[in-house]
Each structure stands twice: as C-alpha cells, then as structure tokens.
Amino acid sequence: MTDNRRREKVKPKIPEEVLCIANDLIEKDWSLEQISGWLAAEKNMRISHERIYQHIARDRKQGGNLHLHLRCRK
C-alpha cells in the first residue's frame, strides 16, 4: 500500500545577509525580479522573486511596511 498524501516541502531559511540586501532594495522600489537578478549576478545568491514576495507577505503580517514599496499594491 502506498502513501498518497502530499508531503509539505520544507523551504530552506533565507540567509539573513540576503534579507538585509533585499530589504534595502525593496525600500528603493526595485522590482522583485530586479532584486532576484541582481543578487544572482552580483552576489552569486539565488533567490526567486516569489520567495522575496513571501518574505514581504510575512513582514506585512508582522506589521512591517515592505509591502508599501511593491509596484502593484493589491
């Protein structure tokens, strides 16, 4: 008998250094794609724009204001 339940993927924690850089660039109104591309090109750090968005969503739930810098504020 096989177990067909879906396993939840465990996402690795985003390093603090990446979060600090991303926060600075978000506050400068960079797009999430720009931040992701810049981190890959300049710092050799791979992080998707979706993971950056998830960070912003968590920040908003905790009372932060990073979401105010998104280009499309839904």
N, C-alpha and C positions, 0 to 999 in steps of 0.2 A: 504494500500500500504506500502511495506517495503522498507527501505533504504538499498540497497545492496552495497553501496560504502564502500570501506575498510577504516577503521579508522587507522590513523598512531598511533603507540604505543608511548607513552611518556616514555622515559627511565629516570629513576632517575639519578641524577647527582652523579658521583663518588666522595666520600668524599676526600678532599684534603690530609688527612693523608694517605689514600690508594694510591693515585697518587704519593706521595713522596716516599713511600716504594717501589712501583712498579718501579718508575724511577731508583732508586738506584739498584734494582735487574736486571733491563734491562741492565743498563750500566755495570753490572758484567757478562753479557752474559748468564743469566739464560734463559731458555725457558719459553714461556708464560704459558705452563702447569705447570712447576715447580713453577712459581710465584703464580699462582692460587691455587695450592695445599698447598704451604707454608703459604699463607695468611689465608686459611681456617683452617689449623692445628694449627698454632702458634698464630695467631691474631684473630681468630674467625670472619674473614671478608670474605664474599662470593662475589667473582667476577669471572666471566668466562674468559677463555683465549681469547675469541672473543672480549669481552669488552676491554680487555687490548690492543688487536690489534687495535681496533677502536681508542683508546687513542693515540697509536703510529701513526696511519694514520693522525689524527688531528694535532699532533705535527709536522709531516712532512710537512703538508700543511702550517703550520705557520713558516716554516723554521728551525725546530728543527732537531736534528740528532739521535733521538732514533732509527729510522729505520736502522741505520748502525749497530746496535747490534743484529738485527734479524739473526737467523741461516740461514734462506733461504731468500736471498735478491732478491726479484723479482721486 
